[in-house]
Amino acid sequence: MAKKITGNNQYLKELNKATVLNLIRENKKLSRKELSDLTGLSPTACGSITRELIKDGFLHETGQGESTGGRKPVMLELKPNSYYAVGFDIGMSELKMVIADITANILLQRQFKYSPGIPAGKVIELIREKFFETIDSEKLSADKFIGCGLSIPGILDRKTNKIIIAPNLSWNEVDLGTGVSEVLGMPAFMENEAMCSAICEQWIGKCSSIENFICINIESGIGAGIYIGDAIYRGFSGSAGEIGHLIVKENGRLCGCGNRGCLETYASVRHMLSEINEKVQNGYSSDIIDPGMGALSWDQIVDAAYKGDELCIEVLKKGAEYIGFAVAYLINTLNPEAIVLGKCFTDYAPLVMDVLMATVNEKALKYPVSKVKILTSEFGMNSSALGAAMIPIRKIFGK
Amino acid sequence: MAKKITGNNQYLKELNKATVLNLIRENKKLSRKELSDLTGLSPTACGSITRELIKDGFLHETGQGESTGGRKPVMLELKPNSYYAVGFDIGMSELKMVIADITANILLQRQFKYSPGIPAGKVIELIREKFFETIDSEKLSADKFIGCGLSIPGILDRKTNKIIIAPNLSWNEVDLGTGVSEVLGMPAFMENEAMCSAICEQWIGKCSSIENFICINIESGIGAGIYIGDAIYRGFSGSAGEIGHLIVKENGRLCGCGNRGCLETYASVRHMLSEINEKVQNGYSSDIIDPGMGALSWDQIVDAAYKGDELCIEVLKKGAEYIGFAVAYLINTLNPEAIVLGKCFTDYAPLVMDVLMATVNEKALKYPVSKVKILTSEFGMNSSALGAAMIPIRKIFGK
């Protein structure tokens, strides 16, 4: 059926407000005259919109700009500390919290540990407790929060607003968003964790002016957040970006998905950890790794690799080579402007970037590889929590 | 820098015209009252727009619709045979031509053979000759042509309007569009051949109401045309869809790209042809294939497979299994609503679809695979020429 196209005034007004806010965000400061010129809106319409946005606390006047002949114009900018958003990243054994204001200034970041296997109800309770505890101690008013973003390590169904499956949390068919929204008293938006990282890169990171890019998160699993045409790409039913199951090795290691040789079984942190620890358990030792150390943590492995331990370096490099296969294929298939590698990858990127780049240059077609930027995220493990906090903020700008 | 948003009246008028044309195309017939209700435009504005569209020959009145109480309303529909578009598919040894009217009715399809290695200048000359010869004999006026679409088996640069590389034609840095536009006296639009197939499926095929889908063309190479959010997706520099170089076999066959084991080296028509002919040359024979037959053509191989020749069936099935790998990976990565397999694949689809589907179900994640439709194109080798002809037509509708 044909869609009805409405000439609804309220809708147009919201659109114009979002346009004004976006222009001010992009340009940092603008005068009313500049806004009128850039939007094509009449000075009267522009005056009315900015008046409302100032009254509602989204904009404020800030000193005078350069004169272009007459009086120096009053400049408008986004008002800091007027409204806030909170983002939570629900990890396997940790809740990350970020609070930011609408200018995307990060007020605080916190982490709270819990035991793996935590049920969704407990997470909702923890979110409630930590949120109110934090805003009390920071003297922030709950009324000033416009919403909450939730970064989820799993597949979401946007129609039912449920988490279909989150393997690392052992959750199926869970509606976290409604529960969180109720306890916090504000709208809550769920998003896949790799997509949250992509939102972070787009809003405050390296991809703010890039329309087509892919964020690849290396953690216990491997996933991607895809931006296409300056918009989040979730696919038909919300599961786009599941790149961890590219088969990189024929008859390779058994993967949780039931196949053999998936990218995750060589390049995810979980599998690299068990590969190294298995060898250490079977007697591997070096100047750096003593078998008496017991099972090594991820930090110890990264540390050992930087100190030159051959096994750790070899496993990290092998993983990076396989990530290179996936990156090459994404370049051929999607011809992105940038690929950002993030999360745990940022820990060891300097050790393996040469191997990864050599693989990409060998396996991808010359033309698209000559056009792509391959970057490492500057946000490390925090990109998803940061991106989650940006979700409600972006809504003000109509995104 | 900020973009200027214009309130340009001419632009709005064109937008409204495209909206009206799209609504009539989707609904086949609409009354002025229905158009006004659907667009939210005033009856006066709607009347003025339809009047212009009738005057210019895009719409006509066609009988009376159902009364909803008062007088039976006059219905409007797209006017057949008022304007035409021509599409050319530039193959390795054949030029395909399609002429259609703005209702997407196909008036004629023609093929013209040439020798592989033909230079671009000769192709332009052939296009000129065949186009004018055909419209003369069909008594079509050149004035009624709104444009020409060109389907190119290669990578295009949309900024310079040049073919960067078309390996099967041995063309580099060729500007075919300008040359064709000059000799035909109408705008010419170049597009990658797999993308042309996707345009065909979207405009007149199985994907008319599907926003995210991928067309995979199996020919001498393997390429994909990607639709995302109801729009063509070309990537950052125009080369998206080069899926033929997914590595499906470690240390496999040498590919033209320099790597080993690329999908194309097992599943493209060129490689399946040489594999079978090599074995026939080395003495393979069956009840169906006699070594005395010499080098087999593609048609003979497909024919032999349908008759039960084991070698031909085996090679086609192996190819389909590897295509299944690529399809599974595209499903995981892009979570499309549909994947359409086309060109030569349609010749042997009934023989291999079971193998392909079994592979896809095994290799893709359960959730996205449960959501996707895997289809075979109904247009066979003609999809790119048909899609090319649709390019200028779609422009009338603002696409």
Boltz contact constraints between the chains, C-beta under 6 A:
constraints:
  - contact:
      token1: [A, 2]
      token2: [B, 23]
      max_distance: 6.0
  - contact:
      token1: [A, 2]
      token2: [B, 26]
      max_distance: 6.0
  - contact:
      token1: [A, 2]
      token2: [B, 27]
      max_distance: 6.0
  - contact:
      token1: [A, 2]
      token2: [B, 38]
      max_distance: 6.0
  - contact:
      token1: [A, 4]
      token2: [B, 38]
      max_distance: 6.0
  - contact:
      token1: [A, 5]
      token2: [B, 39]
      max_distance: 6.0
  - contact:
      token1: [A, 5]
      token2: [B, 40]
      max_distance: 6.0
  - contact:
      token1: [A, 6]
      token2: [B, 40]
      max_distance: 6.0
  - contact:
      token1: [A, 7]
      token2: [B, 40]
      max_distance: 6.0
  - contact:
      token1: [A, 23]
      token2: [B, 2]
      max_distance: 6.0
  - contact:
      token1: [A, 26]
      token2: [B, 2]
      max_distance: 6.0
  - contact:
      token1: [A, 27]
      token2: [B, 2]
      max_distance: 6.0
  - contact:
      token1: [A, 38]
      token2: [B, 2]
      max_distance: 6.0
  - contact:
      token1: [A, 38]
      token2: [B, 4]
      max_distance: 6.0
  - contact:
      token1: [A, 39]
      token2: [B, 5]
      max_distance: 6.0
  - contact:
      token1: [A, 40]
      token2: [B, 5]
      max_distance: 6.0
  - contact:
      token1: [A, 40]
      token2: [B, 6]
      max_distance: 6.0
  - contact:
      token1: [A, 40]
      token2: [B, 7]
      max_distance: 6.0
  - contact:
      token1: [A, 155]
      token2: [B, 367]
      max_distance: 6.0
  - contact:
      token1: [A, 212]
      token2: [B, 236]
      max_distance: 6.0
  - contact:
      token1: [A, 228]
      token2: [B, 228]
      max_distance: 6.0
  - contact:
      token1: [A, 235]
      token2: [B, 334]
      max_distance: 6.0
  - contact:
      token1: [A, 235]
      token2: [B, 335]
      max_distance: 6.0
  - contact:
      token1: [A, 236]
      token2: [B, 212]
      max_distance: 6.0
  - contact:
      token1: [A, 236]
      token2: [B, 335]
      max_distance: 6.0
  - contact:
      token1: [A, 236]
      token2: [B, 336]
      max_distance: 6.0
  - contact:
      token1: [A, 236]
      token2: [B, 337]
      max_distance: 6.0
  - contact:
      token1: [A, 236]
      token2: [B, 371]
      max_distance: 6.0
  - contact:
      token1: [A, 237]
      token2: [B, 371]
      max_distance: 6.0
  - contact:
      token1: [A, 239]
      token2: [B, 335]
      max_distance: 6.0
  - contact:
      token1: [A, 239]
      token2: [B, 367]
      max_distance: 6.0
  - contact:
      token1: [A, 239]
      token2: [B, 368]
      max_distance: 6.0
  - contact:
      token1: [A, 240]
      token2: [B, 334]
      max_distance: 6.0
  - contact:
      token1: [A, 240]
      token2: [B, 335]
      max_distance: 6.0
  - contact:
      token1: [A, 242]
      token2: [B, 332]
      max_distance: 6.0
  - contact:
      token1: [A, 242]
      token2: [B, 365]
      max_distance: 6.0
  - contact:
      token1: [A, 243]
      token2: [B, 333]
      max_distance: 6.0
  - contact:
      token1: [A, 245]
      token2: [B, 332]
      max_distance: 6.0
  - contact:
      token1: [A, 246]
      token2: [B, 329]
      max_distance: 6.0
  - contact:
      token1: [A, 250]
      token2: [B, 250]
      max_distance: 6.0
  - contact:
      token1: [A, 329]
      token2: [B, 246]
      max_distance: 6.0
  - contact:
      token1: [A, 332]
      token2: [B, 242]
      max_distance: 6.0
  - contact:
      token1: [A, 332]
      token2: [B, 245]
      max_distance: 6.0
  - contact:
      token1: [A, 333]
      token2: [B, 243]
      max_distance: 6.0
  - contact:
      token1: [A, 334]
      token2: [B, 235]
      max_distance: 6.0
  - contact:
      token1: [A, 334]
      token2: [B, 240]
      max_distance: 6.0
  - contact:
      token1: [A, 335]
      token2: [B, 235]
      max_distance: 6.0
  - contact:
      token1: [A, 335]
      token2: [B, 236]
      max_distance: 6.0
  - contact:
      token1: [A, 335]
      token2: [B, 239]
      max_distance: 6.0
  - contact:
      token1: [A, 335]
      token2: [B, 240]
      max_distance: 6.0
  - contact:
      token1: [A, 336]
      token2: [B, 236]
      max_distance: 6.0
  - contact:
      token1: [A, 337]
      token2: [B, 236]
      max_distance: 6.0
  - contact:
      token1: [A, 365]
      token2: [B, 242]
      max_distance: 6.0
  - contact:
      token1: [A, 367]
      token2: [B, 155]
      max_distance: 6.0
  - contact:
      token1: [A, 367]
      token2: [B, 239]
      max_distance: 6.0
  - contact:
      token1: [A, 368]
      token2: [B, 239]
      max_distance: 6.0
  - contact:
      token1: [A, 371]
      token2: [B, 236]
      max_distance: 6.0
  - contact:
      token1: [A, 371]
      token2: [B, 237]
      max_distance: 6.0
